[in-house]
Amino acid sequence: MTQVNDILDWNPVTIMALLVFCLPLLSFIIISISKEKHQVLMSWLASLTMLMASLLSIAVLLQAWSEVYHTKFTWFQWAEYIFTMGLLIDLPAALMLVTVNFIAFLVHLFSIEYMKGDEGYKRYFAFLGLFTASMIGIVLADNLLVIFVFWELVGLSSYLLIGHWFSKEKAAKAATKAFIVNRIGDIGFVIGLSIIWLQFNTFDLVELYSLMGNIQVADGMWISASGSSLSLIWLTVAGIALFFGAIGKSAQFPLQIWLPDAMEGPTPVSALIHAATMVAAGVYLVARIFVLLNIDALTFIAFTGAITAMMGAVAALTQNDIKKVLAFSTISQLGYMLMGMGVGAYDAALFHLFTHAFFKAGLFLAAGSIIHSLHLSNQANDFDAQDMRNMGGLRKSVPVTFIAYVLCGLALMGMPIFSGFLSKDAILLDTLTWANAHQSMFFYLIPILGFGSVLITAVYVSRQILLVFFGEFKGQEVKSIKENSLLIKGVLLILSIMAIGVCWSINPFYSEMSWLMSHIEIPSSAFDIGMLSASFAPSHLMVSLISTSLLLTGVVFAYLKYRPEGQYFRNYSLETLKPQNFWQSLSYENWYLDQFYQTVFINPFHKITSFAKAIDTHIIDRMVNLFGMGSVIFSYIVAWFDRAFVDGTVNAVVFLTGRVGTATRSIHGSKAQSYILAAVIGLIIIIFLIF
Amino acid sequence: MQIEFYFLISSFLFAIGLAIVVTRKNAILVLMGIELMLNAANINFVAISQSAPDVGAGQFFALFVIVVAAAEAAVGLAIVLRVYDYFKTIDLDNINELKG
């Protein structure tokens, strides 16, 4: 293969981006080696580094607005293959960089208050730094292999932070579950990497982009520019396998089971990792490898996303844990993004990623603020401060949190003039265009699932707001519940301002006017995707009207069913609430996926292992024992043989020698000197005889 | 000087050594006799090496014999010491354990 791995020099932008990567890493190292008594100072220092990183990343974004910056250098060489690593900063990467850093900064600030007095305070902030650094690594890396390394690192830090309260059994189990389920997705990632390597001998994204531009498809074969050819099916397999990594990380069907359990971690962590950034890494990965995906892989992605969007929304309907509702809604929204990616709405999906990151982080931090207030008001009593059955009527006691929650919640629903409307609308419009282009009823399933999820999202968000903030307080109140400190309120307000559409688009009703979306270019693919051609586009106004009316229907329905005066609200307490019919239990148990895996994979696996154990103890151990006994018996026989025959022979020789010695020693006459004399005389005689 | 003189000297020395070894009863004196005999051989080596001085093998052999003689004396004296410890005598006539 030709030498395509040129080295690209550093330039000011990439150096700045490298600095952005190093700052949180530095915070991780400094906090790790600092003393426990300095931990509060250190947490402020960590927030300061994150602020600096955010400002730097904004500078990077301004530079990367219209140009792509790429720096790479040789990492290592193996045989004739050169592995490079480097930074690739295009517009999505720069935007992602700003989002990650800014939200990480806000979460750092929030955590200073939220984690106050926690015994793992120092460890918590150190791992936040580690997570942020690895996440920035994914965002900036120009190389699939390097992305995979950081991919595993965010998995590790996610594991460490979910298991922050590892002495709680549930948290420890949730951390393990998240880790293992992510590994299952990573198997796909590794398979995808292997296929890409086999075909192109490089992992560098920019090279892959140009190589994918030069491939030829002939006779069902996939021929790269260097002449290597594989059956075309492998291209689809590579795309789907890489996407499988995203399924694990972004909690898509069928691997979404880990995310609700991950809510055992501290709430700011849920906001940062399990809502805004890490779970969006899957979507970001799909965006990075977009040109590698052919039409079959994209269709697969679209269907996975649409199904997950629906399943997540349905599962969010009946949850009682305030964070679990948000977790399922995250799953659902990530499904939206991947659905958007799948139908080729690259720009809309990324746009939704960014708007979602802000309003979902806002929702999680508002939930965290509520949980914190409840804990402070009732420290001694061991009640579940995350259970909505212990809440109600909180709008009077925590007004700022209430406002933030409602603003971000409206954005999540996709209410016009809020940010979620812009991005969700763009995705829905593109799904409908795509379905129109396919001319087949089957493909309308995706827009139908998308619009259905809008309705359900409106219902569960309204339900949550009604149950948490309206009516009367249901928990046991010791001290009166108070709003949190200015720090928390400030963070919440910043995030809720970002949930308002004007921040993202001059015209908050029209996503094409968005400064962000109009700048993201859909990468040109070797395949004629052609599904978003304008001729199939439905009326934008119609799509907006349909989604808005579905949304309002959902809100009205939710108000009628869950209003404070209603029967549901009155019955909603720890004692009386049970799923009443099949559909409610289906939703509450997240489509029985956990139970399904328990029955289909874990239980048979347990059976196999106990069967293997039985074979081990009863057959293999017994064989080994028998063999051991046999060799002991055999060695007794050998020992007897040794004594009787081998030793006997030796003893006989010794005895014989002794006898011969005794028999012959009487010849000697104890006159050594006379022997010498005799020998000399004999020698002289011999000499004379010879000469 | 004619080489026969060396031979005469050395055979004279050898004869004296042999006489000591055969007649004296003290084990240490017997060892000294052996030393004389070895040195008689040394004289022969050095004398003959005169006829081929470039090779030097005879002289070298004489040195070698001296070293071996030193080792022999060390071992011999050690044996004599052990014998003295065991029999409380070094008179060769009285050391007759093997006698049947």
Interface residues (C-beta under 8 A of the other chain):
Chain A: R665 S666 I667 H668 G669 S670 K671 A672 Q673 S674 I676 L677 V680
Chain B: L18 V21 V22 T23 V30 L92 D93 I95 N96 L98 K99 G100
